[in-house]
Amino acid sequence: MKAWRVAELGEPHDVLRLVEVTDPQPGPGQLVVTVLACPANFPDVLMCRGEYQVKPELPFTPGVELCGEVVALGEGVDGFAVGDRVLGGAVLPFGGFGELALLDAATTFPAPVELDDAEAASLYIGYQTGWFGLHRRAGLRAGETLLVHAAAGGVGSAAVQLGKAAGARVIGVVGGPEKAAAARALGADVVVDRRDEDFVAVVKAETGGRGADVVYDPVGGETYQRSTRCVAFEGRILVVGFAGGQIQSAALNHALVKNYSIIGLHWGLYHRYDPGAVAECHRALTALAAQGAVRPLVSQRLALDEVADGVQELADGVTVGRVVYVS
């Protein structure tokens, strides 16, 4: 089969090569699927650079989530059949940026019929992260104000839709007019272009000085530091990632004085400690998709030979919504 392979570490457009590789074979509890769609995710960028917490052995094919059609079942796999349309997380080194990929049956789920292949492929990591972050970790309630950073990105766009579905008032922060338009289309009640406006001032003005009840932060660095200036009494800052490239330090005396919580989210740990919650989340997301309350924003659909360029665009921070390889 053809697949994009990383044999040395660096920027995606420098190290991704489209080559012929051996077809994957399913081990016990595994599935082989024909890849129907695979979005670019920031972990793909970080793995190309060797900066992700998971460091697959070289060479490997990135593409950490996908939608596919089952073509082979490993020993002991129940609940799936050849021909099923599924979504889930890839088992490296056979990630989703190829013609075939490998999945663990335990982390594979039926793809919602209401979503096309590119949308279904994008429902997994970003939306699971948003659902666990907003509901399990931050306890978002209807009527609260949710501040979402990088609101037009893959993770942020999911949080905007999930926040609206939960009955929150959503303020989205973006960089540039195209991303601002996307955040409005996603349903954000207020959109702040950080290039032209100070989100701290906007949040305070929009909440009568109270601040945001929940801050969804996949950016980190200065974005986190400034968010502490507009978080509400008993507010919760949800630390999702560090796409800005800087890991901030938390001033715990400030958290004490202002009485807010700093909450970390490592969604992947739920597979180890509470896999039933991951399945519950997928059922909830499937129901929301059926209601039309969530639908991943797919801005680009790439052919196989365009994958390296698409992953690099994500690395460069110029993408809107999801950039997805579609076979």
C-alpha positions as CSV (number, residue, x, y, z in Angstrom):
1,M,0.0,0.0,0.0
2,K,1.0,3.7,-0.3
3,A,1.5,5.6,3.0
4,W,3.2,8.7,4.3
5,R,6.2,7.7,6.4
6,V,8.5,9.6,8.8
7,A,12.0,8.1,8.8
8,E,13.7,11.1,10.5
9,L,12.5,13.9,12.7
10,G,11.8,17.5,11.6
11,E,9.1,19.7,10.1
12,P,6.3,17.7,8.5
13,H,7.0,18.9,4.9
14,D,10.6,18.0,5.3
15,V,10.3,14.5,6.8
16,L,7.0,13.1,5.4
17,R,7.6,10.8,2.4
18,L,4.9,9.0,0.3
19,V,6.2,5.4,-0.1
20,E,5.1,1.8,-0.7
21,V,5.0,-0.1,2.6
22,T,3.8,-3.6,3.7
23,D,0.1,-3.9,4.4
24,P,-0.7,-4.0,8.1
25,Q,-1.9,-7.3,9.6
26,P,-4.3,-7.4,12.6
27,G,-3.0,-8.8,15.9
28,P,-5.3,-10.0,18.6
29,G,-8.0,-7.5,19.3
30,Q,-7.2,-5.4,16.3
31,L,-8.8,-4.3,13.0
32,V,-7.4,-3.4,9.6
33,V,-9.4,-0.8,7.8
34,T,-9.3,0.9,4.4
35,V,-8.8,4.6,5.3
36,L,-11.8,6.7,4.2
37,A,-10.7,9.9,5.9
38,C,-8.0,11.0,8.3
39,P,-7.7,14.6,9.8
40,A,-4.4,16.3,10.6
41,N,-4.0,16.7,14.3
42,F,-1.4,18.7,16.3
43,P,0.0,15.4,17.8
44,D,0.9,14.5,14.2
45,V,3.0,17.6,13.9
46,L,4.6,17.0,17.3
47,M,5.4,13.4,16.4
48,C,7.1,14.5,13.2
49,R,9.2,16.8,15.2
50,G,9.9,14.2,18.0
51,E,8.2,16.5,20.6
52,Y,5.1,14.5,21.5
53,Q,4.8,12.5,24.7
54,V,4.3,9.4,22.5
55,K,7.5,8.8,20.4
56,P,6.8,6.0,17.9
57,E,9.8,4.0,16.7
58,L,11.0,5.2,13.2
59,P,9.8,4.8,10.6
60,F,6.1,5.4,11.2
61,T,3.0,6.6,9.5
62,P,1.2,9.4,11.4
63,G,-2.5,10.1,11.4
64,V,-3.8,9.5,14.9
65,E,-7.5,9.4,14.2
66,L,-9.5,8.2,11.2
67,C,-12.7,6.9,9.7
68,G,-12.4,3.6,7.8
69,E,-14.1,0.5,6.5
70,V,-13.2,-2.8,8.2
71,V,-11.4,-5.2,5.9
72,A,-9.8,-7.7,8.4
73,L,-10.4,-8.8,12.0
74,G,-7.8,-10.0,14.4
75,E,-8.3,-12.9,16.9
76,G,-10.9,-12.2,19.6
77,V,-12.5,-9.2,17.9
78,D,-16.3,-9.1,18.6
79,G,-18.9,-6.6,17.6
80,F,-17.4,-5.7,14.3
81,A,-17.6,-7.2,10.8
82,V,-15.9,-6.7,7.5
83,G,-17.6,-3.7,5.7
84,D,-18.4,-1.8,8.9
85,R,-17.8,1.9,8.8
86,V,-16.0,2.9,12.0
87,L,-13.9,5.6,13.6
88,G,-11.2,5.5,16.2
89,G,-7.5,6.0,17.0
90,A,-4.8,4.5,14.9
91,V,-2.2,2.0,16.2
92,L,1.2,3.3,15.1
93,P,3.3,2.7,13.1
94,F,0.2,2.2,10.8
95,G,-1.5,5.6,11.2
96,G,-4.2,7.0,9.0
97,F,-2.1,8.8,6.4
98,G,-2.1,5.8,4.1
99,E,-4.4,3.5,2.2
100,L,-4.8,1.1,5.1
101,A,-4.5,1.6,8.9
102,L,-4.6,-0.5,12.1
103,L,-7.1,0.1,14.9
104,D,-7.6,-1.4,18.4
105,A,-11.1,-2.8,18.6
106,A,-11.3,-1.5,22.2
107,T,-11.0,2.1,21.0
108,T,-13.0,1.8,17.8
109,F,-16.6,2.9,17.4
110,P,-19.4,3.0,14.8
111,A,-19.2,6.1,12.6
112,P,-22.4,8.2,12.9
113,V,-24.5,7.9,9.7
114,E,-25.3,11.6,9.9
115,L,-21.7,12.6,9.3
116,D,-19.7,12.1,6.1
117,D,-16.3,10.3,6.2
118,A,-14.3,13.5,6.8
119,E,-16.7,14.7,9.5
120,A,-16.9,11.3,11.2
121,A,-13.0,11.0,11.2
122,S,-12.9,14.4,13.0
123,L,-15.4,13.4,15.7
124,Y,-13.0,11.4,17.8
125,I,-10.1,13.2,19.5
126,G,-11.2,16.8,19.4
127,Y,-14.8,16.2,20.4
128,Q,-13.9,13.6,23.1
129,T,-11.4,16.0,24.5
130,G,-14.0,18.8,24.5
131,W,-16.7,16.6,26.1
132,F,-14.4,15.2,28.8
133,G,-13.0,18.7,29.5
134,L,-16.2,20.6,29.6
135,H,-18.4,18.0,31.3
136,R,-16.2,15.6,33.3
137,R,-13.4,18.0,34.4
138,A,-14.8,21.6,34.3
139,G,-18.5,20.8,35.1
140,L,-19.8,23.4,32.6
141,R,-23.4,24.4,33.4
142,A,-26.1,25.9,31.3
143,G,-26.1,29.7,31.5
144,E,-22.4,29.9,32.3
145,T,-19.9,31.8,30.1
146,L,-17.3,29.7,28.3
147,L,-14.2,31.3,26.9
148,V,-12.6,29.2,24.1
149,H,-9.2,30.0,22.7
150,A,-8.2,29.0,19.2
151,A,-12.0,28.8,18.6
152,A,-11.7,28.1,14.8
153,G,-9.1,25.3,15.2
154,G,-9.8,21.6,15.4
155,V,-10.0,21.4,19.2
156,G,-11.4,24.8,19.8
157,S,-14.2,24.5,17.2
158,A,-15.4,21.3,18.9
159,A,-15.4,23.1,22.3
160,V,-17.5,26.0,20.8
161,Q,-20.2,23.5,19.5
162,L,-20.2,21.4,22.7
163,G,-20.4,24.6,24.8
164,K,-23.4,25.8,22.9
165,A,-25.0,22.3,23.1
166,A,-24.6,22.5,26.9
167,G,-26.4,25.8,27.0
168,A,-23.4,28.0,27.7
169,R,-22.7,31.5,26.4
170,V,-19.6,31.1,24.3
171,I,-16.9,33.7,23.7
172,G,-14.4,32.6,21.0
173,V,-10.9,34.0,20.5
174,V,-9.3,33.7,17.1
175,G,-6.6,35.2,15.0
176,G,-7.8,36.8,11.7
177,P,-11.0,37.6,10.0
178,E,-11.4,34.2,8.2
179,K,-11.2,32.4,11.5
180,A,-13.6,34.9,13.1
181,A,-16.1,34.1,10.4
182,A,-15.7,30.4,11.1
183,A,-16.2,30.8,14.9
184,R,-19.4,32.8,14.3
185,A,-20.6,30.1,11.9
186,L,-19.9,27.5,14.6
187,G,-22.3,29.3,16.9
188,A,-20.0,31.5,19.1
189,D,-22.0,34.3,20.7
190,V,-19.1,36.7,20.8
191,V,-16.0,36.5,18.7
192,V,-12.7,38.2,19.5
193,D,-10.0,38.7,16.9
194,R,-6.9,38.8,19.2
195,R,-5.0,40.7,16.5
196,D,-7.4,43.7,16.9
197,E,-8.9,43.3,20.4
198,D,-7.9,42.5,23.9
199,F,-9.9,39.4,24.9
200,V,-9.5,40.2,28.6
201,A,-11.3,43.5,28.1
202,V,-14.0,41.9,26.0
203,V,-14.7,39.1,28.4
204,K,-15.0,41.6,31.3
205,A,-17.3,43.8,29.3
206,E,-19.5,40.9,28.1
207,T,-19.8,39.6,31.7
208,G,-20.3,42.8,33.6
209,G,-16.9,42.4,35.1
210,R,-17.5,38.9,36.4
211,G,-15.3,37.0,34.0
212,A,-15.6,33.6,32.3
213,D,-16.8,30.7,34.3
214,V,-14.8,28.2,32.2
215,V,-11.7,28.9,30.1
216,Y,-10.9,26.3,27.4
217,D,-7.2,26.7,26.6
218,P,-5.4,24.6,24.1
219,V,-2.8,27.3,23.5
220,G,-1.0,27.9,26.7
221,G,1.8,30.4,27.4
222,E,0.8,34.0,27.4
223,T,-2.8,33.1,26.5
224,Y,-3.1,31.2,29.8
225,Q,-1.4,34.0,31.8
226,R,-3.8,36.6,30.4
227,S,-6.8,34.3,30.9
228,T,-6.2,34.4,34.7
229,R,-7.0,38.1,34.5
230,C,-10.6,37.4,33.2
231,V,-11.6,34.2,35.0
232,A,-14.6,34.4,37.3
233,F,-14.9,33.8,41.0
234,E,-15.1,29.9,41.2
235,G,-14.1,29.8,37.6
236,R,-12.2,26.9,36.0
237,I,-9.3,27.2,33.6
238,L,-9.0,24.0,31.6
239,V,-5.5,23.3,30.4
240,V,-5.8,21.2,27.2
241,G,-2.5,21.8,25.4
242,F,0.3,24.1,24.5
243,A,-0.2,24.8,20.8
244,G,1.4,28.2,21.2
245,G,4.7,26.5,21.9
246,Q,5.3,27.7,25.5
247,I,4.4,25.7,28.6
248,Q,3.4,28.3,31.2
249,S,4.0,28.3,34.9
250,A,0.9,28.7,37.2
251,A,1.0,31.3,39.9
252,L,-0.8,29.4,42.6
253,N,-1.0,32.4,44.9
254,H,-3.1,34.1,42.2
255,A,-5.4,31.1,42.0
256,L,-5.8,31.2,45.8
257,V,-6.5,34.9,46.0
258,K,-9.0,34.9,43.1
259,N,-10.5,31.5,44.0
260,Y,-10.3,29.8,40.7
261,S,-9.3,26.3,39.7
262,I,-6.6,25.1,37.3
263,I,-7.7,21.8,35.7
264,G,-5.5,19.6,33.6
265,L,-6.9,17.2,31.0
266,H,-5.1,14.3,29.5
267,W,-7.9,12.6,27.6
268,G,-5.8,9.6,26.6
269,L,-5.6,8.4,30.2
270,Y,-9.3,7.6,30.2
271,H,-8.6,4.7,27.9
272,R,-6.5,3.2,30.7
273,Y,-8.4,4.2,33.8
274,D,-12.1,4.5,32.6
275,P,-12.6,3.1,29.1
276,G,-16.3,2.8,29.7
277,A,-16.4,6.6,30.0
278,V,-14.9,6.9,26.5
279,A,-17.7,4.7,25.1
280,E,-20.3,6.7,27.0
281,C,-18.8,9.9,25.5
282,H,-19.1,8.4,22.0
283,R,-22.7,7.6,22.5
284,A,-23.3,11.2,23.7
285,L,-21.5,12.6,20.7
286,T,-23.4,10.4,18.3
287,A,-26.7,11.6,19.8
288,L,-25.6,15.2,19.4
289,A,-24.6,14.6,15.8
290,A,-28.0,13.0,15.2
291,Q,-29.6,16.1,16.6
292,G,-27.5,18.4,14.4
293,A,-26.0,20.0,17.6
294,V,-22.4,19.1,16.5
295,R,-20.8,18.8,13.1
296,P,-17.1,19.0,12.7
297,L,-15.9,21.9,10.6
298,V,-14.0,20.5,7.6
299,S,-12.3,23.3,5.7
300,Q,-10.0,21.3,3.4
301,R,-10.3,17.8,1.9
302,L,-7.0,16.5,0.7
303,A,-5.9,13.8,-1.8
304,L,-3.3,11.4,-0.5
305,D,-0.5,13.3,-2.3
306,E,-1.5,16.5,-0.6
307,V,-1.1,15.2,3.0
308,A,2.4,16.6,3.8
309,D,1.4,20.1,2.7
310,G,-1.8,19.9,4.8
311,V,0.0,18.8,8.0
312,Q,2.6,21.6,7.5
313,E,-0.2,24.2,7.2
314,L,-1.5,22.9,10.6
315,A,2.0,23.2,12.0
316,D,2.2,26.8,10.7
317,G,-1.1,27.7,12.4
318,V,-2.9,28.8,9.2
319,T,-5.7,26.2,9.1
320,V,-9.4,26.8,9.9
321,G,-11.3,23.9,11.4
322,R,-10.1,20.5,10.2
323,V,-7.9,19.6,7.3
324,V,-8.7,16.0,6.3
325,Y,-7.2,13.4,3.9
326,V,-10.1,11.8,2.1
327,S,-9.5,8.7,0.0
